Amino acid sequence: MKSAVAMSYELDDPEKAAEQLVLSIKDKISIQKNSAGILFCDADTDGAALTGILKEHLGFEITGMTSLAVLENSGHHEGALVLLVFSADDAAFRATVSESLSGEDYEEKIKETFRECAAAFDGYGTKPALVFALCPSGMPFSGDKYPELFSKFLENVPIMGGVCSDDYNYDQTRVFCSGKEYKDSLVLLGLWGNIKPAFALRHVTSRFAERTRRVAQAEDNKVYKVGDETFVQYLEGFGLKTDVNDPLLAFTSYPMMLTRDGKNETPLMRHIAGLNRKDGSGTFLGDVPTGVLANICLITKDDIMASCRESMNSLLEETEKQKDYEYSAILCISCCGRAMILGKDAAAEGNILSGILPPDFSLAGAYCLGEISPTHYSENNVSNRFHNCSIAFCMI
């Protein structure tokens, strides 16, 4: 697998941006038998036009999504776009797009998109080695549905991706596929053949308030009671003010961590997306199962930077284990909440990654409203989950 990454600050002229990106990609790698691309871009970009022009010039599918900010080899960039291209003679790629997921039949539409993406590929096996998922935001269901339905349909196949974001407006988010844009559709990119993905995932779990309680009543991503209190009362027990206009922004630094009794598994982090002071409930970006243990975390800038460094180093250790496979590309999905907490130091994660990244690797990343990544991955055992306030890496 060969890869290359290109970046541009040209948001207004798709033709000019495409020219810059194509020249940079072709200068870095020779295009092989099969190729595909992923574009991460600012919400002001005409991503439909740009991905269409890129496909015309490069000759292969270009998927993509909007992002709060992007990452590439030199670091963190706002008001920019990044294109990652991977190319191989012993691998193949397939892009699929769902119908609108805004209706009640969204589960069937997601499953059908998975089926189409995973249909047997002549000469490359009966199932993909990896699937990238570029997900719409603002859907009437939580992000957990994507890995949940995917894993039911495709066992032991890893899925990596995120929910598209924008500049905190939440009304300019889109996903793209080769000349078209979608507000409420799912775009998948399946990777087949000689691909051996490696993953790393880190939450910030080092600082807790001492009010661990069991979730007593919840439905999907809505929590009514924690212990013997309503969720609003539970938050107020930490001394947190709940009469706020924008709970997602107000509680970004205070996500809830979920753990299971006696389970040796990676905890799940959940951002608070909304509060209902009338019934005392809270809504989250991801599901919160009844019966799990909940605690509120306090996240600082130092915590975020430490988890970024630890996760990237863990990922690079995998290169030493695969002696018969040459890695070349790293895809990074970080949470918008992490960028919010970093504030004026938003470039910190990018600076860390740029300083660690080996010179022969391509790095492309996006800040998302939810991250999808395996919490555990081996050839015969994959656990795909939806995360918040986390940083996830995939190396191919």
VONU-137256 format. One record per residue: x, y, z of N, C-alpha, C, O in turn; residue in one letter. Coordinates in steps of 0.05 Angstrom, whole numbers, plus 5000, padded with zeros to 4 digits. Each point is the difference from the previous one (the first is absolute). Layout:
XYZXYZXYZXYZA/...
***
This chain:
501749765000498350245000501850255000501750035017M/497850154964501350254999498050225008497649974995K/503450255016498150215007501450274998502450025000S/495950194998501150275000497850185010497649954998A/503250285014498150195011500750274988502350074996V/495650094998500350274989498250195015497849925008A/503050334994498450205015499750254983501850074985M/496050075019499550264987498450185018498449915016S/502150354982498450205014498050134981498650195008Y/501249704968498150124980497249895005499449774992E/498950395020497349915006497950104980497849894998L/502950324987498050134983499949914971498050024987D/504349875004500249924971500649704998502349935003D/495749904993500549714999502049924978501649825004P/498350314973501949944979502950055008501749834996E/498750405017502750065009500949825022502349915001K/495950035018500749815022500749734989501949875009A/496550034972500549744988502749994986501449805002A/499250414984502650014986502349985020501949854995E/497950305027502149995020500349715012502249905003Q/495549995004500049735012501049794982501649835008L/497550174967500849804980503050014995501449804999V/499750444997502850044995501749895023502049874996L/497150195028501449915024499949695003502149885006S/495650004989499849715002501749864979501549825006I/498350274969501649874979503050045003501649854990K/499150375024502950055005501149805021502449955000D/495849955016500949835023499849704994501749855010K/496350064975499849714995499249954971498950174986I/501849595005499149904974497449865004499849825017S/498150254968497449875004500249714990500949954977I/498249875039500149714993497349904990498350174992Q/501349575007497749884987497350105012498250074984K/501649945042497550095013500650225021502049995014N/496350214987500550225018497350115010497949944989S/502350225033497650145011501150235016502350015007A/495950184999500850235016497950085020497649944997G/503350195025498350115020500750295004502350075004I/495750104994500450295003498750105026497649945005L/503950205011499050145023500250304995502150104992F/495750045011500050284992498450185018498349915015C/502350354984498550215014497150004989499649944977D/498550145040497250014992499550204978497949984986A/503850215010499650204979500949894972499650144980D/501549635019500949884975497649884985498249885012T/501850154962498149874982501049724996501249944979D/498449895041501149734999498949834977501449824990G/496150235002498949844978501550064975500949824986A/499550445007501450074976502949905002501149904980A/500250145043502849925002500449714997501849914985L/496649925028500449714997499449914972501249814990T/496950324996499549934973502350074981500749844983G/500550395021502350084984502449825006501449924981I/499050025044502249825007499749724987501949894990L/495650015011499649744987500650014970501149824988K/498050404999500550044972503050004993500849894980E/500850245037502850034995501649765008502049934988H/497249945034501549775011499049734990501549814999L/495950184994499049754988499049805020499749764993G/499850325032498949815020498350155020499850245000F/498749605016498150115019501350175021502149935011E/496650304995500850175022497750045019497950114992I/502449795032497950045021501050235018502350094999T/495950015018500950215018497850105019497749914999G/503150285018498150125019501150265010502450054999M/495850125011500850255013501049955028499349815013T/502550384996501349965026500450275012500450214987S/499749805040500650245015502950104993500450244997L/501449575001502850064992501249744989498849795003A/503550234984501249774988502849965010501250195011V/499949574986502749935007501449894976498849854984L/503750215013501749874981502950005010500550095022E/501449834961502749955010501250235015501649965019N/497850294973501250235013498550105025500950185013S/496749704992498650085024497050064996498749884983G/500350305033497250075002499450254983501650194999H/496249814986499350224982497050065002498449824999H/500950435002497350094998499650154974501950124990E/495749884999499550124974501749874978501150144983G/499049605018501749854981498649744991497949935011A/503349934970499149744992502349824995502250084991L/497449665015502149804998499049764984497749915005V/503950004977499349764984502049785005502450044997L/496649735011501649765004499449804977497749934996L/504349994990499749814978501649755006502350015008V/496449754990501549755002499649854974497950004988F/504349865004500149874974501549745003502149985014S/497049814972501249735003499449834976498050034986A/503849785008499549804980498749755012498849844985D/501450135041498949765013497750065019499549855019D/499150374976497750085016498050134982500650094978A/496949935031497950124984498150165019500149955024A/498450234965498450195016497250034988499650004976F/498450035042497250034991498750215017499949985025R/498950234962498550215014497049954996499149944978A/499450095044497149974998498750235016501250115019T/496349964973498650225013497249905007498749884984V/500450185040497349925009497950194989500650224991S/496949695010497850194997499850175025501449955019E/496850254980499650175023499449845025498349825000S/503050255022499649865026498250155019499849935023L/498850274967498450165017497249885007498750105018S/500649684969497449885005500249785020502149935011G/495549954995499949795021501349744991500749835016E/499750134957501249764990503050024997501249864983D/500150315033502950054997501649755005502149964987Y/497049865030501649765005500349834975502249904994E/495650064992500149834976501850144978501449864986E/498550405013501650144980503049985007501749984982K/498950045044502849965008501049724994502149964989I/496249845017500749724994500449954971501949874992K/496450254991500249974971502650124990501249894982E/499650335029502650124992502349835008501949974985T/498049915039502049815008500149764981502249914992F/495549995000499949774982501350064973501649854990R/497850395000501150084974503050035002501549924982E/499450215040502950045004501549745002502349974991C/496449835022501449755007499549784980500949775005A/497750284973499649794980502749904990501950154996A/498349594999502549874993501350154976498750094982A/504049945020501550154981501849804985501849875012F/497750094962501549804984503050035004501250214994D/500149585015502950005002501050115026502449995005G/495950115012500950135025498749895025500250115022Y/498349664976498949885023497050045003498750124983G/500249785039497150005004499150225019497650055003T/504350095011499250225016502450205002502349934996K/497050335009502150205001501949965024499249885020P/503250234978501950005022499450225019500849995023A/497950224967499550245016497950174986499850004975L/498650145040498050184989500250275014500050025024V/500350204960499950275010497150104998498649964980F/500450165041497350105001500050305004501150105020A/497750054961499750295002497050055005498349964982L/501150125042497250005010498850285001501350195007C/496149834987498650265003499550075029499949825017P/499850434989499450095027497150085001498650044980S/500450005045497250095004497949794993497750074994G/503049685007498149794994498249945024500750075023M/497049814973498149945022500849755015498349875012P/504250054988501049775015502950065008501350184988F/499749685031502850055009502049864982499449834984S/503150265019502249894983500549715005501449874984G/497650025038500449725006498849814979500949784996D/497150324990498649834981501949914977499749784990K/502250395003501849934977501649755007499949804985Y/501850205036501549765006498349775009500749774995P/497150285018498249795010498949844976500249765000E/498650384981498849864977502249884982499649784989L/502650365008502249904984501149745011500349804985F/500150195041501249765012498149764999500949774999S/496450285002498149794997500049884972499649764996K/501050424985499949904972502749894992500149804985F/502150325024502749914992501649945025501050195013L/499249564995501649935023502950024994501049934979E/500550165041503050015000501150164976502149934990N/496550285003501150194981500050275014498050095010V/504350054991500250255014498750234984500150004975P/498750195039498950244988501250245014500250015024I/500650184960501350245010498750244987499450004976M/500250225039498950244988499050195021500950005023G/497250174968499050215019497650134989499149964977G/499750215040497650164993500950284991501550135015V/497749954962501050254988499350245018498050005014C/503750204985499750245017500350254983500549994976S/499250245037500550264987501050205020501249915021D/498550344975501150215018498050065023499550235005D/499549565008498250035023497250104992498550075018Y/500949954957497450094991498149764999497650035005N/503449734989498649754998497950014978498249834999Y/502050364982498150004978501450004973498750014979D/504049975021501549984975501449734997501749974982Q/497749845035501349744998499049854976497649984994T/504349904991499449844977502049784996502350025010R/496949774976501949794991499950004970498150104987V/504049805000500350024971500849734988501249835013F/498150144961501049784985500150074970497950014987C/504550045004500550044971498050174985498849914981S/500950345028498450194986497250055012498550174989G/500949705033497450055013500350045030501949905012K/496350264999500150055029497449905013497949994987E/502349945038497649895014499950115029502150015014Y/495550074994499650095027499249785019500650015024K/498149784965498949805018500549714989498449825005D/503750154981500749734989502749915011501750175009S/498749584991502549875009501749934976499149884981L/503550195020501949924979502049805012501250055021V/499149734966501849795008502249964979499550024976L/502949925033502149924982501249745010501349995021L/498349804964501049745007502849954988500450064976G/501449835040502749944991500449705000499549875020L/501350024958500249714996502949924993501550174990W/499149585015502649894990502150005022499549955023G/503050104968502349985018500250255017501750184995N/496649845026500050235018499949895028498349835007I/503550265010500149915028499850245019502050105009K/495649994996499750245016500949965028499849795012P/501150435000500750015029498650245012499550204986A/499749785039498450215013501250085027501349845013F/498150414994500650095027497850195008499150164984A/500149835041497850175010500650085029500849835016L/498850424990500450095028497850205008499250184985R/499849775039498250195014501750155020502349935005H/496650275007501250135023498449915024497750095004V/503549745012498549885023501550035026499649855019T/502250354983501750015024498950175022501049985023S/496950184972499050185020497049965004498550034981R/500749905043497249945005499050155025501550065018F/496050004981498650095024499149745015499649804987A/500250225039499449765015497049965004499050015023E/499549964955497149955002499249794980498250034984R/503249745017499449784982497249895008499649935023T/498650064957497349905005499249824977501150024978R/497049815027499049824979497750144985498250135012R/501849854961497850114984497549835006499949764993V/498150365019497649865008497849994979498449815000A/501550404984497950014979501150154976500750235002Q/499349644975501050124975498749864977499249775001A/500650374977499049894975501650114977500050244994E/501549584992501850084979501950215010501649945018D/498350304971501950215008498850205020501150235003N/496749705010498750185019500149875028499149775003K/501950395016500249905028498150155018500050255000V/498449605015498050125018501050005029499750205014Y/501449574995500849995028502849875002500749814986K/500950305032502649895007499949975031499850195015V/500549564994499649945028497150075007498249914986G/501450235036497250085007499450294993498150125011D/503449994971499650284991499350024971500749824984E/498050395008499750054971502850074990501850075015T/498549924958502750064990500850295006502350055006F/495850144992500650285006500950025029501950155005V/496749725013500850015029502849885003501650105016Q/499049684970502649885001502250194992502050025014Y/497550134964502050204992500350225021502250095007L/495550005003500150225020501449915026501150175015E/499049574990501449905023503050044998501449995021G/499650054955502950074996500550305003502350094998F/495650065007500350295001499950134972500850234997G/498249624983499850104973497450144995497949915009L/502150324977497650154994498749874976501349954979K/496150005023498649864978498150184985498949924979T/500750335030498350194986501850154979500750235004D/499949634974501850104979498649994973498249844995V/502650344987498850024973501149784982498449904983N/504150035019501249804982501449795017502450025005D/496249765003501249805017502549874987501949935014P/498150034959502249874987502650165005502149895006L/497750374991502250185005500750025029502349995008L/495650045009500450055029501449765013501550035019A/497849724972501049765014502149854983500649775006F/500650374975502149874984502349895017501049784995T/499850375025502249915017499249805021501649915016S/495850024985498949825020498449774987497749975005Y/503749864979498549774989499549795021501250005021P/497049824973499449785018501349754991500049934976M/501349935042501449754994498249775009499050005022M/500849794961498349775005501849755002501649954983L/498049905039501449745003498049795008497950065011T/502849694984498349775007501349855023502449985002R/496049905015501049845023501649774990499149844983D/503350135027501649764994500849974972501049784992G/498750424991500749984972502750134995500450245007K/501549614982502650114994499950104971501149884982N/497750365015499750114973500450305002499950125021E/500650004956500450294999497450155008497949944988T/502250245031497650155007499050174976501550054981P/496050035021498950174979499750285011499150045023L/501550164961499750285008497550114985499549934977M/499050235037497550114989499850305006500150095023R/499650074955499550295003497150055005498249884987H/501250315030497350095005499150194978501350204995I/496649734991499150164977497650185007499650204987A/498849725034497750165007498949935027500549785010G/498250415003498849965026497050085000499350204987L/499149655026497150065004499550045029499749815015N/500250444994499750065028497249935011499649975024R/498550004958497249935009499949715010498949955021K/502249864963499949735009502749905011500349775009D/501750414991502649945012501849824984502049905010G/497350064964501649824983502350144986500150244999S/501749594991502250104983500249844975499649765000G/501150374978500449874974502950004993501450205005T/499649584984502849974994500449954970498149924986F/504450125004500649944972500149704995499649924977L/500849925044500149714997498149875020499150135019G/500449624978498249855017501249975028502449985004D/495850005016500749965028498349775010497750045006V/503449724996498449775009499250015029501550095017P/496149834990499149975027501849805014500549784989T/500350285036501549815016503050045000501449895017G/499750284965502850055000500750205022498350145010V/504349864998500950185020500950264986501450004980L/497750235031500650264988501650175019499649995024A/502150174964501550205015500650244982500349964976N/499850275035500750244985503050055001501250005022I/500050044955502950064999500550294996498450154989C/503949945021500950274994502449984982502049875007L/497950254970502149974980501550274997498750214997I/503949785003501750234997501649994974500149784987T/501150445005501750004977502349805002500749874981K/500550125043502349815003499149714996501549844989D/496150105021498949734996499749934971500849784991D/498250414993499649954972502649964985500249824984I/501750355022502649974987501449745007501349874983M/498550055042501249755009498749764986501449824992A/496050185006498649774987500649994970500249794988S/500150454999500850004972502749884996500449834982C/501550255034502849894997500049705006501349854985R/497350075036500049725007498849824979501049794993E/496850314995498649844980501749984974500149784988S/501150445004501649994976502449825003500749844982M/500650175041502349835005499249715000501449824991N/496350125021498949735001499549904971500749774994S/498350404989499549924973502649934985500149804986L/501950375017502549964986501449755009501649894985L/497950025039501249755010499049764983501449804997E/496250234990499049794984501749954975500149784989E/501350435002501749964976502249805005501149884981T/499750095044502149815007499049725000501649814998E/495850155005498949735002499449884973500149754997K/499350414983499349904973502550024982500450194985Q/501249605017502550004985499649964970501650084983K/496149805009499549934972498150204987498949954978D/500650285034498250204989501150285005500950065021Y/498950104958501150275001497850205003498550054981E/501350085042497950215004500950264988502450064998Y/495650104993500750264988498250225007500750244996S/496949705015498050225005498849975027499549785010A/499950455003498650015025497750194998500250234992I/497449665015497650165001499450065029499949815017L/499650444990499550085027497250135002499450184984C/499049735035497450135006500150095029500149835018I/499850434986500050115027497350145004498650074982S/500849965044497350115007500150315000501950125009C/495950004981499850295001500150105029501050225005C/498149625013500150075028502950055010500550175016G/501349674973502950035007501050274990501550145014R/497649934961500850264989498950235017501350205004A/496249775005498850215016501550045026500550225008M/500349565005501550015025502750134996501050155017I/500349784961502650114994499950304995501950155006L/495849954983499650284996502250134983500549924978G/500850285033502150144985502549834994501750074984K/498449705030502249814995499049774982501049775002D/497150294981498849794983502049854983499549784991A/502850355003502049874983501749795015501749884988A/497850095038501749835017500149714990502149884998A/495550004996500049734990501649974974501649814997E/497950384985501449994974503050025003501549874986G/499450305033502950035005501249755011502249924992N/496349945026501049755011500349794978502049864998I/495950114985500049804979502250064980501449814991L/498950445002502150074980502849945011501749924984S/498750115042502649955011500649705003502349935000G/495649905002500449715003500049864973501449794997I/497250304984499549864975502649944985501550184995L/498949564998502349944983499950144973497850044990P/504450024998500050164975498849864976499250144981P/500649605019498949864977497149935003498949834985D/499750295034497149965004498450244991500950235000F/496649714991498150214994497950015022499149795009S/500350455001498050035021497850184991500550224989L/497049705015497750174995498049965022499549775009A/499450455001498149985022497950215000500250204986G/497749755029497750185002499050015029500349805015A/498550424992498750035026497049964996498750144985Y/500249665030497349904995498250035024500950055023C/496549914972497950015022499549715009497749935005L/504349924998499849725008501949834983500350044976G/501149775037502049844987499249715000498949905019E/501649964959499549724997502649854997501650064982I/498949755035502549854999499849755017498449995018S/503249804975500049775017501250065027502050145002P/496949755020501350015026501849765003501950005016T/497649804968501849764999500049904971498049994987H/504449945004500249894973502149784998502350045008Y/496949744982501849794991498749874976497650064994S/503749764993499049894975497349865003498350014982E/501249875041497549855004498350125023498149865009N/502550384999498550125022500050304999502150125005N/495750004987499950294996497650115017497849894999V/502750325016497950135015499850294991501650175009S/496549894973499750274990498250165018497849905008N/502950354999498450165018500050294990501650094984R/496450065027499850294996501050145024499449925023F/502250294974501350135022499650314999499350114979H/501150015044500150295002502550085015501149855016N/499850404979502350125015502549824998501649995019C/498749874959502249814996501650074976499150164983S/503249725014501650024976500649724990501049835015I/498350124960500349734988501850014976499950194984A/501749615013501949974977499549744986499449805012F/501050214962500149754983502450024982500350204986C/501349605014502449994983499649784979499349775007M/501250304968499849814978502550014982500249854981I/
***
